[in-house]
Structures are given as structure tokens and as C-alpha cells.
Amino acid sequence: MIESDSRIELEVGSGKGLFMIGAAAAAPDTLFIGLELAAKFAALAQKRLEEANVTNGRFFCCDAIEVMCRDIPAERLAAVHVYFPDPWWKARHKKRRVLNERMLVAIERALTPGGTLHFWTDVVDYYESTLELIAEVTKLQGPMFVEEPSSEHDMDYRTHFERRTRLNGLPVYRCKYIKPAELHG
Ligand SMILES: C[S@@+](CC[C@H](N)C(=O)[O-])C[C@H]1O[C@@H](n2cnc3c(N)ncnc32)[C@H](O)[C@@H]1O
């Protein structure tokens, strides 16, 4: 049963919901929140979650940057997951990337001490520039590199975009950060 002080994990840009449906089913005492800008994906993911009878998750259609900066209390999230964020390839569009300075500062603030940030992408430029930005604007510890999980079964992929990227034989860049305890208080 989910209580008001339950452990919470949040996914930014949850797409069609594959990660959260599996993660929520595997950790019934944790509340999972998916924030997704596209209404049709948020609705589809919510429908799939309900069809799977998973009750400890909820997808919302919203701008994750605004919600993270405005609505999430400090030190409330045990984990933030960002998988395959939109790359915004053109130089003049890069400021639209979801992992910008404002968002990274908000993520650091929202994480509990010991809380984790998970960032995976197939875009090496996004990966490298985000790792630089995290080092510049936060005190999160990392990057810790995450090994490629095995994928014997079609549902073994973490997200739809991970599945698509790996089936196309392309590399995925994965890392994890931890919020150190000394940032607390
Ligand atoms: C490339 S898709 C990846 C989806 C999923 N994470 C995956 O790996 O399969 C990026 C998703 O982020 C969503 N998105 C982009 N900007 C967002 C924002 N500011 N807030 C919430 N979702 C956002 C898009 O609508 C899209 O569904």
C-alpha cells in the first residue's frame, strides 16, 4: 500500500511507459510517477499500466521541467530516470533539451541524500555535454557507468527507445549519479 511518506521514483519523458510498468510491478511499495509532454503517450502508458493491474504508478501529461522546478518538494525523490530524451539536433534548438541547467539543479534538489539520477541516451553529444553540465552545476557523484543489460526477451529492454536503438545495432550510453549525504541539511 502506498503511504504519503512512500518511496517515490520519477521518470522524465516516460513515452509509452515500458520502463515504469516493469519497475512499478517489481517494486510495489514504491510510487512511480511518469511525466510526459505528449498527451497521447501519457494516456497510452496509463492504459497499459492499468491493464497490467499495476496500481503504484501514475502517468501525467505535463512539462517535466516545470513540474520538477515548481511542484516537487526538496529531498522527496529516491530516483529520477531520464531515458533517451529528445536530442534536438540543431545547434539553435539545443536549449530545448530537457536536461538543461535549470532541470539538473531541480533534480539535485529533489533527490533524497543517496538518491540516484539515471541517464541513458543514444546521442553521444547529448551524453558528453550533459555529463559536463552535471559536473559544472551540481555536486552529484558520478558518472557511474552502467553495463549493457542482457536482452534475451523482448521485454528485457529498459525502454522502447532502448529496444529500437539496440535492435538497430547502435550504441547506448548509460550512466548513474548519486546525491551525496553531505548535501543534506
Ligand atoms: C525520445 S522519447 C523517449 C521516450 C522513452 N523515455 C523511451 O526511452 O522510450 C522522449 C520523450 O520525452 C518527451 N518529452 C520531451 N520533452 C518533455 C518535457 N519537457 N516534459 C515531459 N516529457 C517530455 C517526449 O514527448 C517523448 O515522449
The ligand as a Tripos MOL2 file, in Angstrom:
@<TRIPOS>MOLECULE
LIG
   27    29     1     0     0
SMALL
NO_CHARGES

@<TRIPOS>ATOM
      1 C1         12.7270   10.1300  -27.4880 C.3       1 LIG1
      2 S1         11.3410    9.9000  -26.4870 S.3       1 LIG1
      3 C2         11.8690    8.6580  -25.3060 C.3       1 LIG1
      4 C3         10.7310    8.0190  -24.5760 C.3       1 LIG1
      5 C4         11.1440    6.9680  -23.5410 C.3       1 LIG1
      6 N1         11.8760    7.5800  -22.4520 N.3       1 LIG1
      7 C5         11.9360    5.8710  -24.1640 C.2       1 LIG1
      8 O1         13.1590    5.7990  -23.9060 O.co2     1 LIG1
      9 O2         11.3590    5.0700  -24.9090 O.co2     1 LIG1
     10 C6         11.3800   11.3830  -25.4950 C.3       1 LIG1
     11 C7         10.0600   11.6220  -24.7740 C.3       1 LIG1
     12 O3         10.1970   12.7620  -23.9320 O.3       1 LIG1
     13 C8          9.0070   13.5230  -24.0060 C.3       1 LIG1
     14 N2          9.3320   14.8920  -23.5870 N.ar      1 LIG1
     15 C9         10.0540   15.8120  -24.2530 C.ar      1 LIG1
     16 N3         10.1640   16.9550  -23.5570 N.ar      1 LIG1
     17 C10         9.4840   16.7540  -22.3920 C.ar      1 LIG1
     18 C11         9.2010   17.5460  -21.2570 C.ar      1 LIG1
     19 N4          9.6610   18.8110  -21.1610 N.pl3     1 LIG1
     20 N5          8.4620   17.0140  -20.2620 N.ar      1 LIG1
     21 C12         7.9870   15.7470  -20.3600 C.ar      1 LIG1
     22 N6          8.2180   14.9430  -21.4130 N.ar      1 LIG1
     23 C13         8.9550   15.4280  -22.4080 C.ar      1 LIG1
     24 C14         8.5760   13.3850  -25.4580 C.3       1 LIG1
     25 O4          7.2060   13.6860  -25.6370 O.3       1 LIG1
     26 C15         8.9110   11.9180  -25.7230 C.3       1 LIG1
     27 O5          7.8290   11.0520  -25.4200 O.3       1 LIG1
@<TRIPOS>BOND
     1     1     2 1
     2     2     3 1
     3     2    10 1
     4     3     4 1
     5     4     5 1
     6     5     6 1
     7     5     7 1
     8     7     8 2
     9     7     9 1
    10    10    11 1
    11    11    12 1
    12    11    26 1
    13    12    13 1
    14    13    14 1
    15    13    24 1
    16    14    15 ar
    17    14    23 ar
    18    15    16 ar
    19    16    17 ar
    20    17    18 ar
    21    17    23 ar
    22    18    19 1
    23    18    20 ar
    24    20    21 ar
    25    21    22 ar
    26    22    23 ar
    27    24    25 1
    28    24    26 1
    29    26    27 1
@<TRIPOS>SUBSTRUCTURE
     1 LIG1         1 GROUP 0 **** ****
